[in-house]
């Protein structure tokens, strides 16, 4: 009987937290239009979220491009298809690795700092002070950060893919000696702007919504203690990474299942 | 940090991101080639068998890209494959041109090859190319080969 009680309570807890998260998300969306009116705040957050993530995104993109080119070359030469190296690298970056790896790095680099910042604002009772002054913290604090995350993510993912392809070009053409003209031509033949590049951008926008909303929610709902903030920061990374991976499967099935 | 410096850095970031998207669209995808519908015309071709031809496959003449396949459907009346081709307006082909389904390399993609005919009039939008050669289906080829071998050995035994 005790176990049943415990199970029931757990189930209700989970349902309640989902409902809480959904309501938070809707209220966040409601606050977004007012953030558009104060675009200076958004610009400041794009700097904090986007610009400061540039280095890690570019370095990772370049490394992924290098390694993909080296690994794929070994496999593709077995099938006499080394020429299509550029196409394989391009498609895997633009469709999958670009949006997903960027989102995972983003969750670690920008999501954690958002959670910690808002969690500490809450711990220092700055959020309550705003509410006392009749300033809606959702409009003043959360919405600009949310918008900045959604704007930054597609740009970061595009940079990741582009620098990855350039990295693959460096290895394939410079190191291995694949013909440069062929490298680009085969990509232009096989990659469609709307189907591949466009869907990649849509994916990264969805991931931007997930990562930023999760980070803000965890920060806003954190227990206002040092342990609470630490716990919330960890949960940000775990929840947004899992959310991104699950959503990626659904989006890929929707976008690329039909030939 | 100064507000103006922040704004300049953010502008630079947005510009970089836009440049990356442009690079992906133009250099690493097909926006620069045949995607605009303004300077193309559409013709159709009937094939007995389209093999593995798919939409977005290339249309080539003498090996040079001149257009793109936009659709592959089955004609419910004749049970032939109806392939819709989008060809660049700059390329006018004679009315009696023929179309073949070819494969680039041994294992490569299939594409439509157009061989120009000798007619004075040119193909115009909405025309149907009827002189076609279907895709080579490996199973049919092997079947034919085996059949011929069996027929040969059968006739040599009878003599």
Interface residues (C-beta under 8 A of the other chain):
Chain A: X40 X43 X44 X46 X47 X50 X51 X54 X79 X81 X90 X94 X152 X154 X155 X156 X158 X159 X161 X162 X163 X165 X184 X187 X188 X189 X191 X192 X193 X196 X197 X201 X259
Chain B: X1 X3 X6 X7 X9 X10 X12 X13 X14 X16 X17 X18 X19 X20 X21 X23 X24 X25 X27 X28 X29 X30 X31 X32 X33 X35 X54 X56 X58 X107 X109
